[in-house]
Amino acid sequence: MSNAALGMTMLCLIVVVIMMGFPTAFTLMGLGMLFGYVAFYDPATPWLDNRIFDLMVQRAFGAMTNETLLSIPLFVLMGYIMERGALVDKMFHSVQLAFRSVPGSLAVTTLIICTFWGIASGLVGAVVVLMGVIAMRPMLNAGYDTRLAAGVITAGGTLGILIPPSVMIIVYAAVAGQSVVKLYAAAMFPGFFLALLYLIYIIGWVLINPKIAPKLPPEQQRVPVPPWLAHISSAYSQRMLPALAMAVASPGRALQGQSTGKPITRGLLLRSLSTSLVPVALTAVTLGAVWWYVVIHSQEDNNAPQVSLQAKSTIAPGTTAAQPAAPGNSVQEPPASGVQEPAAASGLQEPPAQSGVSEPPSSDGGLQAPPGSADVPEPAAAQTANEPMEQLGDPSQKGPQTAAVPEVFYTGFWIACGLALLLLAWYYWRFDAEQFEILRMLISSVMPLAILTFMVLAVILFGITTATESAAVGAAGAFLMAWHAGTLNFQRIKEAVFLTAKTTSMVCWLFVGSALFSAVFALLGGQRVVEEWVLSMNLTPLQFLLLSQAIIFILGWPLEWTEIIVIFVPIFLPLLAHFQIDPILWGVLVFVNLQAAFLSPPVAMSAFYLKGVSPPHVTINQIFAGMMPYMLIVILCMVFMYIWPGLTLWLPKYLYG
């Protein structure tokens, strides 16, 4: 058997063995060692001197020194602390009350919590199980269709692997040699857009067929109002914002007639007034941050070259224009864009291929391909490092021009301000005592986690910290939140740490096995066979894109996302440069595509996660039936991403140029 035939046999055998239930990481290493030993076998040398053992050590060392993988245990720990800290119960209740008038309010609330919790934890299994425990029985008891309840939990729970911070994105960055922060920025909008498509589908289905999601009885939609708040409302106004403002200005009336309940003090009134103004503060901070970043911060960087040139052209007394500048005083022109991606020395980058233990040259008895095999192809990142990458779908775009703020920004910004004012006016017009209580519950249950999640993502995207440093901050913040809520004890901490070590070990050993498997596959010439087969078909970039995504979609039925990322994605990466496809765009398409890996029978892991915590009368076929429409929504999202590449590429281009 030729080396190329050995390589293709190796590739086919890995799928069969994994489907038989063998552990993926050790299967990869075992097949890599076996086929590598056969390829390097030399009867004249002792069997312990086979070069496959040297390759195994080198690949394991390369995985150990890969800084991209450092953030995985910290992000996983952050997710498990939040999950074990039971911080989602109050959040679900408060969000359900806030959306009580929306059709299918329980399903909508479940999707929102799944999306939000997926961002915070990034753990698919944990989110599906947690929401299955919290939301499945309330929806079934309210008369919701089983397919609707199962579909929204399984589909919403998988968003955690797409919306940053995601472990899958980190693994892809390590495999493809891409920047984690750029991939995070690229996956941001598609993730929320997919969640929006899910939301539109749920509300549309309920509007077409209201029987699948009956309205909750009135007693479940009421919010208990404290006596002191009811007294303030009756004494001043039914609208709580002016009522609290008048109570703070003249607290005497608030004290009259109060006989029971919490004593009304000026401090209580001030805190309540501050609570009622939180929506105004959040709107002002959001719009102000956008204005500052686009109009002020970016323009400071863009105007810096002009200031530098003016300073350089200013001639000091006693000098001449022809006098050369002193060494070290030359003016460097800053980059054109505002926030820049962290430098490779401090950011998360895959280590160079030659770092760590390098392969010894053949003259010294090092590793070399067996006779007749193809050379090992360079990683995709190395092949494309010095080549201009054309953007699939819009080749003319070369990044945003931020020399001047476009006029359309000012128009859109002021329109957004007007819409925000109208929404605030409408909200406060309906802002009664019940709405105040709902707002207070949202602030206490959602605000801490929202602030922590926003800070973790913001410091990564704006280049303030690396992903590893941000993950450490997130894990520490999760500990503080759970401790402050009083839901964290030593037993739960021990469980979270154990699960973190278990998940991290799986990912790291999987990466070691993948590195060994890929190296042997390339040395045997399997990579070259695949490349020649694809190139012989004379595909257009669109045809190659459809072919690659179709193969990954089909592989998602029997395989998990981990096997697909570490085994099959590296096969396609060297071909992206030939078809002029941006690896970041292609990677995000893979992330969206792999949502189907959790939603496609017969090996849809999210369905089995949910079945384990569902009532006995819920069958696996009902869960599968509820999941199937969301697979079509995933495909629709991928179509939008191809038609409009800016949905994926705009944010990383704007932030990093």
N, C-alpha and C positions, 0 to 999 in steps of 0.2 A: 504494500500500500504506500502511495506517495505521501509526502509530507502535507500537501494541500488536502488530500483526502482524509488524512488523520485530523487536520484542523477542522474540517467540516463535520466529521464524525463526532469530534469533541463538542462542537456547538450544538448539534442535534441531541447528543446524549445528555447534556446538562439540563435541557428542558424536560426530558423524560424522567430523569432522576429526581428533579425538584418536584414534579407532579406526583411522584410516588411518595412524597412526604419526607425526604431526607433533608437535614438542615442545609440551608443554602450556602452559608459561609464555608462550612467544612466540605461540602460537595464541590464547591469551586476549587478549594485548595487540593482536595483529593484528586480530582480529574486533572488539574494542572500538573500536579506532581507525577501522576501516572503517565500521561501523554508526553510530558517533558522528559521523563526518564527514558521512555522508549525512543524519543527523538534524539536524545543526546547519548544513547547507549553506545559504548565502545567495548568490545570484548577484551581489548588489550589492557584496560584500566580496571582497578577494583571498583566494585559497585558503589562504595561510599564516596568515590571521587567523581561521581556523576555531577555535571555542572548544574543540574536542576536544583541541587541543594544550595549552591551559591545564589542562584536566582531567587529562591525562596527567602533567604536571609535578606537580600537586598530589597526585595519588595516589601517585606515586613518592616524593615528599617525605614523605608520611604514613607510608609503609612504612619509610622510612629512620629516622624518629624514633620508631618503635614500640618501646618498651622491652621489651615482651613477647618479642620475637624475639631479644633479646640472648643468652639462655641457650642457644639452639639450637647455635651453633658450639662452645660449651664442652662441652655434653653429648655432642655428636657426636665431638669430639676425645677425650673420656674413653672413649667406646666403641671408637674405632679404636685408641687406644693399648693398651687391654686386648686387643683382637683381634690386633693386630700383635705384641704382647709375648708371645704364645703362653703365656698363663697358665692355659689350660684343660686341658692334657694331663694333668698330675698330678692335677688336681681330678677329672677323669673316672675315673681309675684308683682313687683313694681312695674316691670315693663308690660306685663299682661294688663294691668289696670290702665296704663298709659295708652294702650292700643285697644281698649275695650270696645270702641265704636267701629273698628275696622272689620270688614267681613273676614271670618275665619281668624279671629283675634288670637286664639291659642296657637294655631299653626304659624301665624305671622310672628308671634312672640318667640316661638321655638326656633324659627329660622334666624331671627335677629340674635338671640342668645347663642345659637350655634356659631354664627359668624363671629360675633364678638369674642366668645370663649375660644374659638379656634385660633383667632389672632393672638390671644393671650397665652395659649398653651401650645398650639401646633401639634397636638396629639389626637389623631383620628379616633383610635379606639377609646381613649378616655372620654372624649367629647360625646361620642355616640352612646356609650354606656351611661354616662352621667345624665344626658338629656333623655335617654330611654327611661331611667329611673324617675326623673322629675316630671317629664311632660307626657309620657305615653299613657299612663293611666288617667290623668285629668282629661286628655283629649277623648279617650274612649268612653269615659264616664259621661262626658258632655254630649255624646252621640256622634262624634266625628267618625267619618269613614276610616276603616283600618288602613286602607291604601294611602289615604292622605296623611294620616298620622305617621305611618312607617316611612313614607317617602320623604317627608320634610325632615325627619330626624336623621335618616341615613345620608341624604344629600347634603343637608346643612352641616352635618358632622364632618364631612370630608373636606370642607373648605379650609380646614386648618393646615393641610399640606400645600395649599396654594398661596394663601395670603401670608405675607411675612409677619413674624419670623418663622420660617418653616425649615424643618430638618431636611426635607427633600431638596430644597434649593441649595442648602449647604453641601449636600452630597453631590449634586450635579456640578456645583462650582468646583469641587475638588476633582471630579472626574474630567470635566471639560477644560479645566484651567482658566475659568472665567472669574470675574470679580463678584464676590458675594453681594456687595452693596449695589452694584449695577443690576444684578438679577433681582434683588429685593425691590428696587425702584421699578423695574420692568414688570414685575408680577403684581404690583399694587393695584393698578386700575383694572386689569383683567379679572382679578379676584373679586373685587367689589362689583364689577359689571356682571359676573356670573351670579353673584348673590342677588343682584337686582333682577336678573332674568328669572331666577327661582321665585322671587317675591311676586313678580308680575304673573307668573304661571299659577301660583297658589290663589291669589286674589281673583284672577280671571276664572279659575275653575269653580271657586265658591260662588261668584256672581252668576255663572251659568247654571250651576246646580246647587242651590242653597241647602239642600237636604244633607249634603256631605259634611257640612259644618254648621249645625244649628247655633243660633244665638244663645249666649249664656243667660240663665235666669237673672232677673233684676237683683236678687239678693247677693249674687256673686259679682256684680258689677259695682256695688256700692262701696264707698270708702268711709270707714269710721272717722268722724271728725271730733277732735278733742273738745271738751266743754269750753275751754278758754278761747279757742279759735271760733267756735260758734257764737260766743258772746261778742267777740270783736266784730264778726260779720254782721250780727244784728244791731250792734250799737253804732256802726259807722256806714258800711256799705257791703252789698253782696259781692262786689269785686274787691278781691283781697289786696291788690296793690295800692289803690288809694286808701283803703281801710287801714292798712298797716301804716302807711305814711301819715295819715291823720292821727292814728293812735300814738305814734312816736311824737308828733308835734304837740298833741294835747292828751296826755295819758290819763287825765282825770276821769274822762268819760268811760275809759276802759275799765277803771276800777269800780265804777258804780254798778250796782246790781249783780256783781259776781259773788256768789255764795259758795260754790263748790268748784272742784277741779284744781288744776295747776294754778298757783298764784301768778298773776300777771305783773311782771316787772319791766322796767325800761330796757334792761339787758335782753330779756326775752323778746321784746318788740323789735329791738334793733337786729337781733339775730334772725328773726323771722323776716324782717324787711330785706336783709341781705340775702336770705335764701330765695326770696321771690324775685330778686334782681339777677340771679345766676344766669338765666337765658340771655339777658341783655349783655352781661359781661362776656359770656362765651362768644356771642355774635361779634361783639366789638373786638375781642382779642383775635378771633379768626380773620376778620376783614382787615384789621390793622396789621397782622402778621403778613398777610398776602401783599398788602400795599408796601410795607417796609421791605420785604424781600425783593419784589419785582422792581419797584420804583426807586428805592433808596440804596439798598445793599448792592444789588447788581450794577446799578449805575455808578456807584463808587468805584467798583473794580473796572468798569468800562472807561471811566474818566481818568483812571490812574495813569495810563500811557500818555495822555495829553499833559497832565501835570508833570510827569517825569520829563517829557520833552521840553516843556517850558523851563523847568529847573535846569536842565542840561544846557539849554541855549543861553541861560543867563551867565554872563561872563563876569567873574569876580575882578575887582580892581587889581591891576598889575599883571593880568594874564591876557593872553591873546586867544582869538578864536581857533587858531591852528594848533594851539598847545594841546597835546594829547592828555586824556584823562589819566589820573593816577590809578595805578593798579588797585583793583578792588572797589573802585568808585563808579564803575560802569552801571548804568541804569538798566535793569532787567524789565522787559515788558511783561506784565502779568498775563495770565490766560484770559481768554475772551469771556468765558462764562463766569457766573457768580460762585457758587459753591463747587468746589472741585472734589473729585474722588480722592480718598486718602492715598498717600504715596505707597508704592509697593513695599517699602521697607517697614511701614507701620500698619498698613491695611492687611486685609485678609486675601492673600494670593496663594495660589498653589506653588509649592517650592519648585525651583527649576528641576528639569529632568536629571541634571547632573549633580544635584545636591546630595548630601549624605554619602552613602557608599556607592561609588560609580562602578560600572562593569569593567573589569580588567581587560586590557587588550588581548587579542588572540595569541600574540606571540608569547604572552606570559601565562598562557594556559587559562585565559578568562573565557567568558561566555561568548559563543559564536553560534550562528544559526547552523543547523545541520545541512549537509549538502543538498542542493536543489531547492532549498526553501527560500522564500522571499525575505528581503531585508525588513527589519522592524520599522514600520512607519513612524514618523514623528507625531507627537501629540498634536491635536487640532490647534491648540493655542500656539504651539511653536511654528506650525506651518503658516499660520495667518498673521503672525506678529508684525511682519513688514509689508503686508499686502493690504491695499485699500479694500474695505469690505462694502460691497454694494448692498443697500437695504432692499430686501425683497418687498415688492409692492410699490415702493416709491424711491427709485434710485437717485432722484435728484436731490433729496434732502441730505445735507451734510451737517446737520446740527443747527440749533437755534441761533439767530443773529441777535445778540442782546446789546448791540451798540446803542440802540434807541428803543424805548418802549413803544410798541406799536399802538396806533390810535385805537385799534379795536379793543385793547386791554382796558383803556379808560372807559370806553363805552360799556363794555361788559361789566366792569367793576361797579360803576354807578348803577347799572341795572340790577346787579346783585344786591347792592345796598338798598335800593328801593324795594325789592322783593323781600329782603330781610325785615325791613321796617313794617311792611304790610303784614307779614306773618307774625311778627311780634305784637302788632296792634290787634290782630285777630285773636291771638293767644290770650293776651291780657284782658280782652273784652269778655272772654269766657272763663277768666281766672277766678273761680270761686273758692270756697273753703276746701272742697274735695280736690280740686286741681292743685291747691297748695299742698295738701297732704301727699298727693302723688308725686309732686315735684320734690318734696322733702325726702320721700322714700327713694326716688331715683338718685338723688344726690348722695345719700348715705350708702346705697348699694352699688351704684354704677360708677360714680365719679372717681373713687380711688383707683379702681382697676383701669378705667379709661385714661386717667392721667399717667399711670405707670406704663400702659401699653403705648400711649402716644410718645412718652419720653424715650422708651426703648427704641422705637422705630425712628423717631426724629433724629436722635444723635447718630444713628447709623447712616441715614440717608443724607444728612447734611455734613457728613465727614468729620463730626466732632470726636467720635470714638470709633474703634473697630467693632466688628460684630461680637467678638469675644468679650471685650470690655463692656459692651452694652448688655450682653447676656448675663454677665456677672451682676450688673446693676439690677437687671430684671429679677434675677433669682433672689437677691437681697431684699428687693422691694416686695416680692411675693411672701417672703418670710415675715416681714414687718406687717403686711396687710393681714395675713392669717393670724399672727400673734395679737394684733390689735382687735381683731374680730373675736378672739377668744375661742377659736375653733381648732387650734393646733396644739397637739400634745406630743409627748415623746414617741408614742407608738405610731402616730401618723407621720412624724418626721422620719422615723426609721423606715416605714413603708415607702415613703417618697424617695429616700436615698437608695433603697434597695432596687426599686423599679428604675431609677435613673441609671444605676450601675448596670442593670440587666440590659436596658435599651442601648446604652452607649457601647457596651461590649459587643452587642450584636452588630451595630453599625460599623464599629472599627474592625472586627474580624471579617465582616462582609467586604470591607474595603481592601483588606489584605488579600483575601481570596480572589477578589475581582482583579487586583493588580497582577497576581500570579497567573490567573487564567488568561487575561488579556495578553500578557507578555508571551506565554506559550502559544496562544492562538496566532499571534502575529509572527512569531518565529517559525511556526509551521507553514506560514503562507496563507492562512485562512483569511486574514484581512485583505490581502492582495486579491484573492479569488472573489470576495464580495465586491471589492471596488471595480474590478474588471467586469463583473457581471452587470453592475449598475451602469457603468459607463458605456457598455456595449449596447444598451437600450436607447441611447441618444435621447435622454429625457430632457424636457425643459425644466427650469427651476420649479414651476408650479407642479409639474408631474412628479418630480422627485419629492417635493414637499408632501403631496398627497400619498405617494407610495410609502414614505417613511412613517407618516402619522397613521396610515392604515395598518401597517405592520405592528406599530406600538399599540394601537387600539385592540388588535386581535390578540396580541401577547398579554394584554391586560385581563383577558378572561381567565387563563389558567395561572398567571403569575402575579406576584405582588410588585409594587412600585420599586422596591429595593432591588429585586432581580433585574428588572427592566433597565433601571438607571445604571447599574454597575456592570451589566453584561452586554446589553444590546445597544444602548446609547453610544458607547465608545466606537461601535462599528460604523455608525453613521457620521460621527464627528469629522473624520478626515475628508469626507465628501462635501461638506458644507462650503469649503473654499472654492471647489470646482464649480458649484452651482451658484456661487455668490449669494449665499444666504447668511444673514447675520446669526451667529450662534446664540445670541441672547434672545432674539425673536424666536428661533427654533426651539430653544430651551423652554421658554414660557409656553409655547404651543404644546410641548411635551407635558409640562406641568398640568395644563388644563386637560389634556388628553388622558392623563393618568387619573383624573377624577373618576373616569369610567372604570378604572381597575377596581375601585371600591363599590361600584354600582352595577357591575356586569356579572350575571350568573355564569357558571355555577359556583365560582370561587369569589363571591362578593363578600369580603370580610366584614364590611359594615353591617350586612344583613345578619350575619351570625353573631356579631356583637350585640345587635338589638334583640335578636331572638333570645339570647341568654337572659335578658332582664325584662322581657315582655310577659304579659299574662299567658297562661297555657293555651287559651283558645286562639291566639294569634299564630297563624301558620307561617312557615318560611315562604310558601308560595304567595301569600298575601303581601309579605314584605317585598319579595321580588317584583310583584305587580306594581307596587307603589314606587319602586325605584326606577322602573324602565323609562317613564317620560323624562326623567332628569338626564338620562343618557343622551336623548335627542337635544335637550337644552345645551348640554356640553358641546355637542357638534355645532349647534347654532352659534355658540360663543366663539368657537374656533373660526367659523366662517367670517364673523365680524372682525376678528383679529387679523385675518388675511386681507379682507377688503380695506380695513382701516388700520394699517400698521402703527399709526401714531398712538393708538390705544395702548400699545405695549412699549413703544420706543420713545414716546415724547418725554416722559419724566426722566429717564436716565440721560437722555441727550441734553435736557435743560439743566439738570443738576451738575453733570460732569462733562458736557460738551462732546 
